[in-house]
Amino acid sequence: MEVPVYNTSGEVVKNIELSDSVFAVPFNQAVVHQAVVRQRANARQGTVSTKTRGQVIGSSAKMYRQKHTGMARAGSRKSPLRRGGGITFGPKPRSYRQSMPKKMHRLAIRCVLSAKARDEELKVLEEIKLKQPKTKEMAGVMAALGIDSSALLVTGKPEENVYKSARNLTGIKVMPASILSVVDILSYRKLLMTETAVRKAEEIWGGGNASV
């Protein structure tokens, strides 16, 4: 697949060939769905906790006598039916972590990258380097590239100045190609990748020995 390469002024400077093994893969909905569920589950902390009636501090004595009070029979103040009592079937700390075979994870990444390329939502940049963090300069680059909605900007390696310049722009996120994820790619309308990032993605996600 051949795509144009843009400079930061929005001009086409050349064309490059994308690897079909990464950017021309048929969309596998089941694998992508499993990858999204897995990533969101692994992001959950699972630290929420509630107390049962046995853990609530307080007296376990019967509140008042059984009969002749004109009120319903009541036991401990720690009953889940009373304010300040225990919680019935409340959440407890647990792990939501899910595993996924490496081959399936790589396939899911390739599927969403291919979908972006197929839907013409992928733009390749020659390079993007900033001498110092400048939000105004980054906003100008986005405008020149015709980005009028959310966009994920992928660089070949971590670029601190690029990251700092984009972090105050609404709907723009910057990350290196080595930590691309299915959820991140699907969460943004446009995918901007530098030429170095494209080659890095082909190396990582197109190879057979990439790690998850």
ABEGO torsion letter per residue (X at the ends): XBBBBBBAAGBBABBBBBBAAAAABBBBAAAAAAAAAAAAAAABAGABBBBBAAABBEBABBABBABGAGBBBBBBAABAABBGBBBBGBBBBBBABBBBBAAAAAAAAAAAAAAAAAAGABBBBABBBBABBBAAAAAAAAAAAGBABBBBBBBABBBAAAAAAAAABBGBBBBBAAABBAAAAAABABBBBBAAAAAAAAAAAABAABBX
